[in-house]
């Protein structure tokens, strides 16, 4: 069975790039079952994923389309199987997330070409934005180093979340005047969020380590306790574009363990 499903794995990897992976997989299955065209399936999936150029070759590899781009007789069954695989992947899965600086892009391309795989790793900045956008009740933003320019990218998602009744927790360091390592960059970044949310600021909680030492060092952006980026990248232009960084995008029930840990840290920082 594993060998039979193997051609579908690149398609599932594509689905997982979409914000609503299961929904797009179901829509493609229903479209094919309703005698949809090959071009229509390509457009449907392509509109939701990052690597649009891979959609046609991946569908051909999966047997959903033939070499002329026409829907095959087995397409509805294959897409239904890919949908089921996507559901299982979303429930408990992880993807590699990298910040790839200019000096390493060529090397990464060669590694992908030579060693195969479903596609390039996810991009750090893009992944963090996607996580923030998916939050419907609770968004956690945690890093020891923030920068206003990147936080401005996240601010619209935070504003929309708080406006709809959700809440956001920011965990960082060096915000207090008495902090031995006061960070003007972090202060400016938090100010960007406070300005963006305006009258909804009561649902924006900020916790800071303001004693000696680094205090906190994790870098996490988590939405609703079920999807999270966790890695080495700070929420700065360097961490999300200029430095070589590595992390993972986690999905599923295990993320709730991370959520409990972050909330516990926030509670400990409150009285301090």
Backbone bond lengths (Angstrom), bond angles and torsions (degrees), N, CA, C in turn:
res aa  C-N    CA-C-N  psi(-1)  N-CA   C-N-CA  omega(-1)  CA-C   N-CA-C  phi
1 X - - - 1.462 - - 1.529 111.15 -
2 X 1.348 115.67 -41.43 1.463 119.32 -179.57 1.523 111.11 -58.85
3 X 1.359 115.95 -40.01 1.457 119.69 -179.49 1.525 110.77 -67.30
4 X 1.325 117.41 -36.11 1.458 121.35 179.43 1.525 110.85 -65.50
5 X 1.335 116.62 -38.52 1.460 121.08 -177.15 1.523 113.59 -83.21
6 X 1.317 117.38 -12.17 1.460 121.06 -175.35 1.535 113.53 -54.22
7 X 1.344 120.33 -42.22 1.470 119.58 179.47 1.522 113.79 -63.27
8 X 1.332 117.46 -16.17 1.460 120.58 -179.12 1.531 112.88 -85.92
9 X 1.315 117.87 -13.77 1.461 120.18 -174.55 1.536 113.39 -62.00
10 X 1.345 119.05 -41.73 1.478 117.35 175.72 1.529 112.63 -61.11
11 X 1.333 117.47 -33.75 1.458 120.54 177.52 1.527 110.51 -66.85
12 X 1.312 116.90 -42.18 1.465 120.40 177.41 1.525 110.09 -62.81
13 X 1.337 117.28 -40.55 1.466 120.69 177.72 1.524 110.97 -60.79
14 X 1.331 116.40 -37.79 1.472 119.92 175.86 1.522 110.85 -64.93
15 X 1.327 116.15 -46.96 1.470 119.87 178.31 1.531 111.43 -54.29
16 X 1.319 116.50 -39.34 1.452 120.84 -175.90 1.530 112.55 -68.87
17 X 1.332 117.29 -12.16 1.457 120.13 173.71 1.528 111.67 -75.15
18 X 1.325 116.77 -21.65 1.465 121.36 -177.22 1.522 110.42 -76.69
19 X 1.322 116.12 149.33 1.462 120.35 178.44 1.525 111.19 -64.07
20 X 1.330 116.03 -36.18 1.464 120.84 177.68 1.524 108.21 -119.10
21 X 1.331 115.05 75.30 1.462 122.14 -171.76 1.523 112.47 -58.44
22 X 1.320 116.37 -47.42 1.468 120.16 -176.95 1.526 110.56 -65.31
23 X 1.324 116.73 -40.12 1.470 120.33 -179.01 1.517 111.44 -64.37
24 X 1.331 117.75 -42.13 1.463 119.98 -178.68 1.528 110.32 -70.20
25 X 1.341 117.14 -34.48 1.466 120.49 176.84 1.527 110.42 -65.77
26 X 1.328 116.92 -41.54 1.465 120.93 178.09 1.521 111.10 -66.19
27 X 1.337 116.74 -40.48 1.460 120.62 -179.23 1.528 111.22 -64.31
28 X 1.339 116.76 -40.39 1.465 120.30 178.53 1.528 110.93 -65.12
29 X 1.318 116.58 -39.99 1.470 120.95 177.89 1.522 110.88 -62.52
30 X 1.315 116.34 -47.31 1.473 120.21 -179.48 1.521 111.53 -65.48
31 X 1.331 116.50 -36.91 1.459 120.72 -179.82 1.524 110.50 -63.94
32 X 1.333 116.55 -44.20 1.466 120.09 179.35 1.526 110.89 -66.59
33 X 1.334 116.99 -39.27 1.467 120.87 179.79 1.519 111.74 -65.27
34 X 1.335 115.70 -25.79 1.467 120.33 179.12 1.524 111.62 -92.47
35 X 1.326 116.74 21.74 1.465 122.83 177.44 1.519 112.32 67.07
36 X 1.322 117.03 35.85 1.452 120.92 176.36 1.518 111.32 -69.80
37 X 1.322 116.89 157.57 1.462 122.20 -177.61 1.520 111.31 -83.40
38 X 1.330 114.74 163.66 1.447 119.88 176.24 1.517 112.11 -62.21
39 X 1.338 116.35 -44.45 1.463 120.20 178.22 1.524 110.70 -60.29
40 X 1.322 116.13 -37.29 1.458 119.97 179.76 1.510 112.50 -65.53
41 X 1.334 116.75 -40.75 1.469 120.70 178.75 1.520 110.00 -65.71
42 X 1.331 116.17 -42.69 1.467 120.68 179.00 1.523 110.43 -60.53
43 X 1.320 117.20 -44.83 1.455 121.39 -179.56 1.526 111.36 -66.21
44 X 1.324 116.58 -40.87 1.468 121.40 -179.54 1.519 110.83 -60.24
45 X 1.330 116.79 -49.47 1.461 120.58 -178.93 1.524 110.54 -72.79
46 X 1.327 116.59 -41.90 1.459 121.37 -177.74 1.510 113.77 -61.00
47 X 1.320 117.00 -29.95 1.458 120.53 -178.82 1.528 112.40 -72.96
48 X 1.329 116.57 -12.92 1.473 120.03 -174.34 1.519 114.24 -112.29
49 X 1.348 118.46 -13.05 1.461 120.42 -173.53 1.520 111.12 -112.17
50 X 1.320 115.27 166.90 1.466 121.04 -178.19 1.519 111.93 -79.03
51 X 1.325 116.83 -47.58 1.471 121.36 -176.24 1.531 110.93 -91.04
52 X 1.334 116.58 72.28 1.464 121.14 -177.09 1.526 112.23 -59.20
53 X 1.327 115.96 -33.83 1.468 119.81 -176.59 1.534 112.03 -65.18
54 X 1.328 116.89 -19.03 1.463 120.14 -177.59 1.525 112.81 -88.12
55 X 1.327 117.64 -9.94 1.461 119.71 -170.94 1.524 111.61 -61.27
56 X 1.328 118.06 -52.75 1.474 120.50 -177.86 1.526 112.36 -60.45
57 X 1.354 119.12 -51.86 1.474 117.99 179.60 1.517 113.59 -62.00
58 X 1.322 117.38 -34.27 1.470 120.01 179.27 1.527 110.26 -68.30
59 X 1.321 117.58 -40.90 1.467 120.46 178.40 1.527 111.61 -66.67
60 X 1.325 116.80 -35.59 1.467 120.09 175.79 1.527 110.01 -67.45
61 X 1.338 116.47 -43.74 1.466 121.08 178.32 1.529 111.06 -60.12
62 X 1.327 116.57 -36.29 1.468 121.00 -179.03 1.519 112.66 -76.58
63 X 1.347 117.60 -13.96 1.458 120.56 -177.56 1.516 113.43 88.12
64 X 1.334 116.88 6.81 1.462 120.75 178.48 1.524 110.49 -74.22
65 X 1.339 116.11 -38.67 1.461 122.37 176.29 1.521 109.40 -118.11
66 X 1.330 115.49 151.31 1.464 118.85 172.73 1.525 109.08 -87.88
67 X 1.327 116.51 -178.10 1.455 120.79 -175.57 1.526 113.04 -63.65
68 X 1.335 117.46 -19.51 1.462 121.38 178.23 1.529 112.08 -92.73
69 X 1.330 116.14 2.57 1.457 119.53 179.03 1.509 114.25 83.32
70 X 1.335 116.83 14.33 1.453 120.90 178.78 1.531 110.90 -92.07
71 X 1.312 116.53 148.72 1.462 121.50 -179.66 1.526 110.08 -68.91
72 X 1.320 117.41 130.96 1.459 121.33 179.92 1.532 110.32 -83.88
73 X 1.324 117.89 160.13 1.475 120.43 179.02 1.531 113.71 -59.71
74 X 1.337 116.34 -29.26 1.472 119.95 -177.81 1.532 112.78 -91.05
75 X 1.326 117.55 3.31 1.472 120.99 -175.60 1.527 113.35 -55.48
76 X 1.343 120.16 -47.19 1.468 118.92 -179.23 1.530 112.85 -58.70
77 X 1.341 117.41 -41.39 1.455 120.86 178.98 1.523 111.21 -65.94
78 X 1.338 116.55 -44.89 1.463 120.04 -179.18 1.526 111.59 -63.68
79 X 1.320 116.44 -41.28 1.462 120.10 179.04 1.528 111.20 -67.96
80 X 1.318 116.58 -34.24 1.465 119.86 176.18 1.527 110.48 -65.19
81 X 1.337 116.76 -39.63 1.459 120.24 177.36 1.528 110.68 -66.04
82 X 1.337 116.96 -40.92 1.465 120.91 177.85 1.527 110.65 -64.34
83 X 1.324 116.29 -36.10 1.462 120.71 176.95 1.535 109.97 -61.78
84 X 1.329 116.62 -46.66 1.466 120.60 179.77 1.528 110.86 -62.62
85 X 1.321 117.10 -40.49 1.460 120.76 178.40 1.528 110.81 -64.89
86 X 1.328 116.32 -35.96 1.464 120.65 179.14 1.517 110.73 -67.25
87 X 1.329 116.63 -41.74 1.468 120.42 177.57 1.522 110.08 -57.61
88 X 1.337 117.05 -46.01 1.463 120.50 -179.96 1.522 111.49 -65.45
89 X 1.336 116.50 -37.98 1.465 120.17 -179.45 1.517 111.49 -67.77
90 X 1.320 116.86 -39.02 1.466 120.45 -178.70 1.517 111.17 -69.21
91 X 1.321 116.19 -35.40 1.464 119.39 -179.12 1.516 111.52 -61.75
92 X 1.308 118.49 -42.15 1.460 122.37 179.06 1.524 107.94 -147.61
93 X 1.343 117.38 98.96 1.456 118.11 -178.80 1.516 110.74 -155.09
94 X 1.318 114.86 167.18 1.452 120.41 172.66 1.522 108.98 -146.60
95 X 1.329 115.04 152.42 1.459 121.76 176.11 1.524 109.16 -130.04
96 X 1.322 115.35 146.10 1.460 121.13 176.09 1.531 109.49 -71.09
97 X 1.324 115.90 133.45 1.465 122.25 178.94 1.529 108.01 -124.44
98 X 1.330 116.96 127.93 1.462 120.84 -177.31 1.519 111.31 -130.03
99 X 1.324 115.43 144.27 1.457 121.09 160.38 1.516 105.64 -96.42
100 X 1.332 116.28 120.39 1.464 121.28 -174.72 1.527 108.62 -112.68
101 X 1.334 118.07 103.01 1.470 119.91 178.05 1.520 111.08 -67.72
102 X 1.309 116.26 164.59 1.464 121.23 -174.74 1.524 112.37 -55.45
103 X 1.330 117.49 -38.89 1.463 119.84 -175.43 1.526 112.99 -66.91
104 X 1.356 117.24 -16.51 1.459 119.91 -175.36 1.525 113.42 -108.86
105 X 1.326 118.65 -5.16 1.467 120.75 -175.06 1.522 112.37 -61.36
106 X 1.322 117.53 -43.62 1.465 120.39 -179.56 1.518 111.03 -63.69
107 X 1.324 116.44 -43.71 1.466 120.83 179.58 1.523 111.34 -61.52
108 X 1.337 116.42 -42.98 1.466 120.02 179.26 1.523 110.47 -62.95
109 X 1.319 117.15 -41.11 1.458 120.48 177.94 1.520 112.10 -60.74
110 X 1.314 116.55 -41.46 1.468 120.90 178.73 1.521 111.07 -67.35
111 X 1.338 117.37 -39.82 1.462 120.76 178.14 1.520 110.51 -62.02
112 X 1.324 116.78 -43.80 1.461 120.61 179.81 1.522 110.75 -64.21
113 X 1.337 116.01 -41.51 1.467 120.21 179.40 1.522 111.49 -63.82
114 X 1.335 116.53 -43.59 1.460 120.62 -172.93 1.523 113.74 -79.56
115 X 1.323 116.83 -29.50 1.465 119.92 -173.57 1.517 113.39 -110.35
116 X 1.307 117.50 -2.26 1.462 120.66 175.93 1.506 112.91 73.57
117 X 1.328 115.33 -157.70 1.456 120.72 -177.16 1.515 109.97 114.79
118 X 1.321 117.38 168.50 1.452 121.33 -175.33 1.514 114.05 -73.23
119 X 1.325 118.67 -12.55 1.452 120.56 -178.15 1.512 109.93 154.43
120 X 1.317 115.67 -178.80 1.452 119.86 179.87 1.521 111.21 -67.07
121 X 1.333 117.30 151.45 1.470 119.41 175.03 1.531 110.39 -60.51
122 X 1.319 116.04 161.01 1.452 120.93 178.08 1.521 110.32 -70.51
123 X 1.316 116.79 150.00 1.460 123.04 178.61 1.526 110.15 -85.26
124 X 1.333 116.90 139.03 1.462 121.00 -175.11 1.523 112.88 -60.55
125 X 1.331 116.93 -54.70 1.461 119.74 -177.58 1.512 112.86 -60.68
126 X 1.329 116.50 -44.27 1.463 121.25 179.58 1.525 111.03 -62.97
127 X 1.333 116.49 -41.27 1.462 121.21 -179.22 1.518 111.46 -65.34
128 X 1.324 117.00 -44.44 1.469 120.27 179.73 1.520 110.65 -62.47
129 X 1.313 117.44 -41.82 1.466 120.13 177.71 1.518 111.09 -62.75
130 X 1.339 116.41 -41.03 1.465 120.22 -179.83 1.519 111.40 -64.34
131 X 1.338 117.41 -39.85 1.462 120.70 177.51 1.527 110.10 -62.83
132 X 1.320 116.72 -47.28 1.469 120.56 -179.41 1.518 111.25 -60.48
133 X 1.303 116.75 -38.82 1.467 120.87 -178.21 1.521 111.97 -67.75
134 X 1.328 117.11 -27.48 1.462 120.56 -177.21 1.529 113.57 -81.09
135 X 1.318 118.09 -12.98 1.464 120.55 -176.83 1.526 110.85 -63.38
136 X 1.319 115.95 131.36 1.456 121.33 179.04 1.529 112.40 -119.75
137 X 1.320 117.39 -19.06 1.468 119.99 178.85 1.523 112.86 -132.88
138 X 1.329 118.34 -39.10 1.467 120.71 -174.56 1.527 109.80 -146.44
139 X 1.322 116.57 127.52 1.458 122.20 176.11 1.517 108.06 -122.39
140 X 1.334 116.44 129.60 1.457 121.84 176.71 1.526 108.45 -113.88
141 X 1.322 115.75 128.42 1.464 122.93 178.35 1.522 106.52 -121.57
142 X 1.322 117.92 115.33 1.460 120.78 -173.67 1.519 110.78 -137.26
143 X 1.335 115.78 126.17 1.462 121.84 175.50 1.518 108.73 -170.75
144 X 1.330 117.24 146.90 1.467 119.11 178.61 1.522 113.24 -72.79
145 X 1.336 116.51 -21.72 1.460 120.26 -179.07 1.530 109.46 -129.23
146 X 1.328 114.78 122.14 1.463 122.39 178.35 1.527 108.49 -118.58
147 X 1.331 114.72 163.73 1.470 119.02 174.55 1.517 108.20 -143.74
148 X 1.318 115.64 136.35 1.463 120.48 -174.77 1.519 112.48 -56.74
149 X 1.333 118.14 -36.75 1.465 120.32 -176.14 1.523 112.39 -64.84
150 X 1.348 117.42 -35.98 1.466 118.47 177.69 1.519 110.79 -81.95
151 X 1.312 117.64 -36.20 1.462 120.10 177.92 1.530 110.17 -63.43
152 X 1.329 117.97 -31.02 1.464 120.52 174.95 1.525 111.40 -59.91
153 X 1.323 117.16 -31.01 1.464 121.33 177.55 1.530 110.50 -68.31
154 X 1.333 116.91 -36.79 1.462 121.58 -179.23 1.528 112.61 -83.08
155 X 1.327 117.05 -21.70 1.465 121.32 -173.29 1.528 113.92 -55.22
156 X 1.339 120.74 -42.03 1.470 118.99 179.65 1.526 112.93 -61.84
157 X 1.333 117.80 -34.65 1.458 120.82 178.61 1.525 110.50 -69.88
158 X 1.321 116.01 -40.12 1.464 120.01 177.43 1.524 109.76 -64.26
159 X 1.316 117.00 -43.98 1.465 121.19 179.91 1.524 111.06 -60.11
160 X 1.339 116.55 -46.17 1.466 120.41 -179.73 1.524 111.10 -64.21
161 X 1.326 116.97 -39.91 1.462 121.15 -179.98 1.522 110.79 -63.32
162 X 1.317 116.96 -48.26 1.462 120.57 -178.07 1.531 111.20 -67.35
163 X 1.321 116.24 -35.46 1.467 120.25 179.03 1.521 111.39 -63.98
164 X 1.346 116.04 -31.46 1.466 120.55 -179.78 1.525 112.77 -87.32
165 X 1.340 117.33 3.28 1.466 120.81 177.52 1.505 115.25 103.01
166 X 1.318 118.29 0.52 1.456 121.46 178.54 1.523 111.57 -81.37
167 X 1.326 116.00 -175.27 1.458 120.97 -178.43 1.526 110.22 -138.90
168 X 1.325 114.85 158.61 1.468 121.30 179.28 1.520 109.70 -133.16
169 X 1.320 115.85 137.11 1.463 122.88 175.52 1.523 108.43 -116.58
170 X 1.330 116.31 128.14 1.463 122.27 175.27 1.524 108.13 -113.14
171 X 1.318 116.77 127.57 1.465 122.44 176.66 1.524 107.78 -119.95
172 X 1.336 116.63 121.55 1.455 120.66 -179.91 1.525 109.07 -150.74
173 X 1.302 118.43 -151.34 1.468 121.55 -176.20 1.524 109.64 -148.88
174 X 1.350 115.02 161.48 1.449 121.31 169.43 1.509 116.28 68.91
175 X 1.340 118.23 34.42 1.458 120.36 -179.27 1.533 113.20 -93.35
176 X 1.322 117.95 -29.33 1.461 121.19 -173.90 1.529 111.39 -76.09
177 X 1.336 114.92 149.17 1.469 120.00 178.14 1.531 111.07 -59.84
178 X 1.330 116.58 -33.80 1.467 120.84 -177.12 1.523 113.07 -85.95
179 X 1.328 118.05 -0.43 1.466 120.27 -178.27 1.525 110.46 -64.63
180 X 1.348 118.16 133.11 1.473 120.28 178.52 1.527 113.21 -68.11
181 X 1.334 116.38 -15.18 1.468 120.71 178.89 1.530 109.52 -129.29
182 X 1.317 116.10 52.66 1.459 120.70 -176.53 1.535 110.20 -60.25
183 X 1.341 114.85 135.18 1.465 120.24 -175.35 1.520 110.27 -115.62
184 X 1.313 116.60 110.03 1.464 119.75 176.89 1.518 111.71 -66.33
185 X 1.331 116.90 -32.01 1.465 120.13 177.87 1.531 110.62 -62.81
186 X 1.335 116.31 -45.51 1.467 120.16 178.83 1.530 111.28 -65.21
187 X 1.321 115.67 -41.05 1.464 120.18 178.47 1.530 110.68 -60.33
188 X 1.315 116.71 -44.79 1.470 120.86 179.59 1.527 110.88 -64.57
189 X 1.340 116.63 -38.71 1.468 120.22 -179.22 1.517 111.21 -65.06
190 X 1.324 117.03 -44.04 1.464 120.59 178.29 1.522 110.31 -64.87
191 X 1.327 117.02 -37.46 1.466 120.84 178.02 1.527 111.17 -61.13
192 X 1.325 116.64 -36.32 1.467 120.75 177.19 1.528 110.42 -60.52
193 X 1.330 116.30 -43.78 1.462 119.85 179.51 1.523 111.46 -66.55
194 X 1.315 116.32 -44.50 1.470 119.30 -178.68 1.533 110.38 -61.46
195 X 1.299 116.87 -41.04 1.461 120.26 179.01 1.523 110.60 -65.85
196 X 1.339 116.68 -40.09 1.462 120.63 -177.30 1.525 112.01 -65.57
197 X 1.319 117.83 -39.20 1.471 120.60 -174.31 1.527 112.10 -85.26
198 X 1.322 117.71 -20.20 1.456 120.70 174.28 1.511 113.88 57.19
199 X 1.334 116.31 -122.60 1.469 121.52 -175.21 1.526 113.35 -69.37
200 X 1.347 117.54 -11.21 1.468 120.36 178.43 1.521 111.86 -89.06
201 X 1.327 117.46 13.59 1.463 120.98 -173.56 1.525 113.39 -63.47
202 X 1.354 117.67 -18.16 1.463 118.45 179.48 1.528 111.64 -67.66
203 X 1.335 117.21 -17.51 1.472 120.47 177.73 1.528 111.80 -98.52
204 X 1.338 116.05 8.37 1.459 121.91 174.09 1.521 108.13 -107.10
205 X 1.330 116.97 110.96 1.467 122.19 -179.98 1.524 109.20 -103.21
206 X 1.314 116.25 133.03 1.465 121.38 179.94 1.525 108.45 -122.63
207 X 1.316 116.89 127.65 1.455 122.70 178.20 1.529 108.35 -124.99
208 X 1.337 115.53 137.55 1.465 119.62 -174.18 1.525 111.53 -136.13
209 X 1.326 115.64 139.62 1.464 121.42 171.02 1.525 106.71 -84.54
210 X 1.333 117.08 117.92 1.458 120.91 -173.61 1.516 112.91 -125.80
211 X 1.330 116.26 23.74 1.453 121.41 176.39 1.518 109.38 -105.29
212 X 1.315 117.94 -175.11 1.453 121.13 -179.07 1.525 110.47 -70.55
213 X 1.305 116.00 154.87 1.459 120.77 -178.20 1.511 111.40 84.45
214 X 1.321 115.04 172.57 1.467 120.05 -177.03 1.521 111.97 -71.41
215 X 1.341 116.90 -35.73 1.466 119.70 174.63 1.510 114.03 78.88
216 X 1.314 117.68 -68.42 1.465 122.05 176.01 1.521 108.71 -123.47
217 X 1.317 115.83 148.52 1.468 119.22 -179.46 1.518 112.49 -140.07
218 X 1.361 117.82 -2.03 1.466 118.96 -179.86 1.520 110.32 -74.18
219 X 1.334 114.93 151.99 1.465 122.22 175.91 1.519 106.95 -125.39
220 X 1.329 115.80 111.62 1.460 121.37 -173.76 1.522 109.44 -142.26
221 X 1.326 116.08 138.60 1.463 121.79 164.79 1.522 105.72 -128.35
222 X 1.329 117.07 119.45 1.464 121.60 -171.54 1.520 110.82 -131.48
223 X 1.318 116.09 136.79 1.462 122.46 179.31 1.524 110.13 -116.56
224 X 1.332 116.01 122.01 1.468 123.18 168.61 1.525 114.29 57.00
225 X 1.315 117.13 25.62 1.476 121.77 176.45 1.519 114.04 60.29
226 X 1.345 117.34 19.80 1.477 117.95 178.12 1.524 114.25 -134.32
227 X 1.331 118.62 -5.74 1.462 120.67 173.54 1.523 107.95 -147.96
228 X 1.326 116.50 136.29 1.455 119.10 -174.54 1.523 111.20 -153.85
229 X 1.336 115.00 143.02 1.464 121.53 164.16 1.516 106.89 -93.24
230 X 1.330 116.78 133.18 1.454 121.93 172.31 1.521 107.54 -139.86
231 X 1.331 116.73 128.84 1.452 118.51 -176.44 1.510 112.76 -173.95
232 X 1.321 116.57 -160.90 1.460 121.80 -175.39 1.517 113.12 -91.78
233 X 1.341 118.01 -11.90 1.457 121.05 -171.62 1.525 112.59 -80.21
234 X 1.328 116.34 125.07 1.451 120.57 168.69 1.527 109.20 -72.39
235 X 1.328 115.76 161.68 1.471 120.01 -176.67 1.521 109.15 -88.60
236 X 1.320 113.37 67.07 1.457 123.56 -176.31 1.527 108.55 -137.04
237 X 1.339 118.69 164.87 1.471 119.51 175.58 1.523 112.62 -58.13
238 X 1.334 116.75 -37.32 1.460 119.48 178.23 1.506 112.15 -64.62
239 X 1.331 116.17 -48.14 1.459 120.24 -177.81 1.506 113.93 -65.28
240 X 1.329 117.20 -29.65 1.467 120.35 -175.54 1.522 113.97 -103.27
241 X 1.355 117.00 -1.12 1.468 116.67 179.34 1.522 114.53 -150.10
242 X 1.324 119.60 -31.81 1.464 120.73 -169.47 1.518 115.13 -102.27
243 X 1.331 117.94 -28.24 1.463 120.84 -176.68 1.527 110.36 -99.71
244 X 1.312 116.65 156.68 1.462 120.94 171.48 1.526 107.94 -78.74
245 X 1.323 116.65 113.50 1.461 123.03 -177.46 1.520 109.63 -130.76
246 X 1.324 116.34 153.62 1.458 120.73 179.24 1.522 110.08 -135.52
247 X 1.323 115.50 142.56 1.457 120.68 177.93 1.512 110.00 -160.84
248 X 1.330 115.07 -170.90 1.459 120.25 178.42 1.520 109.56 -137.66
249 X 1.318 115.21 152.27 1.455 122.41 169.75 1.518 106.49 -102.86
250 X 1.330 116.60 116.15 1.462 122.41 -177.28 1.520 109.86 -102.07
251 X 1.335 116.68 140.05 1.455 122.40 175.30 1.517 109.02 -132.08
252 X 1.327 116.43 149.33 1.455 120.05 172.04 1.510 114.19 112.82
253 X 1.325 114.67 -173.44 1.455 121.28 -172.88 1.527 113.11 -67.70
254 X 1.336 117.52 -24.29 1.468 120.48 -179.41 1.521 111.64 -64.59
255 X 1.336 116.96 -23.36 1.463 120.03 -179.38 1.525 110.59 -63.40
256 X 1.334 116.94 -24.99 1.464 119.62 179.85 1.530 111.51 -62.67
257 X 1.331 117.62 -29.36 1.465 120.35 176.34 1.532 110.33 -64.34
258 X 1.321 115.53 -42.90 1.459 120.60 176.69 1.522 110.52 -63.33
259 X 1.323 116.45 -40.42 1.465 120.91 179.71 1.525 111.11 -59.94
260 X 1.319 116.93 -44.53 1.465 120.31 179.91 1.524 111.22 -62.89
261 X 1.321 116.43 -39.47 1.463 120.34 179.02 1.530 111.05 -63.36
262 X 1.318 117.23 -45.78 1.458 120.72 -178.62 1.525 111.53 -65.16
263 X 1.325 116.24 -40.18 1.469 118.94 178.01 1.530 110.80 -65.51
264 X 1.329 117.01 -36.39 1.464 120.38 177.70 1.521 111.16 -65.95
265 X 1.324 116.81 -40.69 1.464 120.34 176.43 1.524 110.16 -61.48
266 X 1.339 116.43 -44.17 1.463 120.55 179.59 1.528 111.19 -60.35
267 X 1.328 116.35 -40.16 1.463 119.69 179.07 1.524 111.46 -64.64
268 X 1.322 117.12 -37.72 1.461 120.57 178.40 1.531 112.10 -69.18
269 X 1.327 116.42 -32.04 1.463 119.87 -179.90 1.519 112.14 -75.71
270 X 1.340 117.39 -24.24 1.463 120.49 -175.89 1.521 112.77 -58.18
271 X 1.352 119.93 -53.34 1.464 118.89 -178.58 1.526 113.45 -73.51
272 X 1.321 117.46 -15.67 1.471 120.85 -175.73 1.519 110.11 -81.63
